[in-house]
Amino acid sequence: MARRPRTRGSAESLRRYWSTGEGGRTKIRWGTSGDYRRCVRHLTKYMGPRARGYCANLHRRNVGYWPGDRRNR
């Protein structure tokens, strides 16, 4: 069986979903208290321990600073 090639399009569509799409708007609610924890909780079932780093990157992309930053309090 031939393997399907990986494309950047599917990675970008997932980033959009978890940033500004249905996942980001209703499940994570970026910019509100607990957004990083909600992201990790939702994505751990798909990504395992890598979800923490991925959610940190999404947090930086959507909110403008890292989850551990003093502005995140």
N, C-alpha and C positions, 0 to 999 in steps of 0.2 A: 504494500500500500504506500503510495507516495505521500510525503509530508507536505502540508500546506506551508507556503513561505510566510514568515512573520512580516508584518508590515507596520510602519509607523502610524498608519491611519487608525488602526485599532487601538494602539496605545494612546493616541491623542483623543480619540472618542471617549475612552475611559476617563482620561483626565478631565475632559469637559463634563462628563456625567457627574463625577464626584466633586467638581468645582462649581459650575454654574447650572448644571442640569438638575434633574429630579433628585438625584442622590445628594448633591450639595445643598440644594435649597431646602428640602423637607427633612432629610435624614440627619445631616450634619449641622446645618445652619451656621455657616462660617461667620465669624465675628461676634458670636455670642459666647457666654460662659460655657465651658465644657466642650467646645467644638473639636479640639484635638482628641479628647478621650472618646467622643462619639465616633470620630473617624476611625480610630484604632479599633474600637469595638466592632464596627461594621466590616472593616476590611480584613481583620485577622482571619476570619473564616475562609477568605480567598487567598491571602498572601502569607499567612503564618506570621512569624516574627518580623518579616520584612515590612509589615504594615506600619510599624512605628516610624521608620525612616521615610516611607512614602507619604505618610500623613504629615510628617514634619515639612516635607517639601511642598505638599499641597497647602498647608497652613501658610507658609511663607509666600506662596504664589497668590493666595486668595485674600489674606489679611494684611500682608506687607511686612511681617516680622515673624521670627521663629517662635515656636510654642513656649520655650523657656525664657524668652525675653522679658525684661521688667515691665514692658508696656502691655504684657499679656495678663496682668493681674487685675 
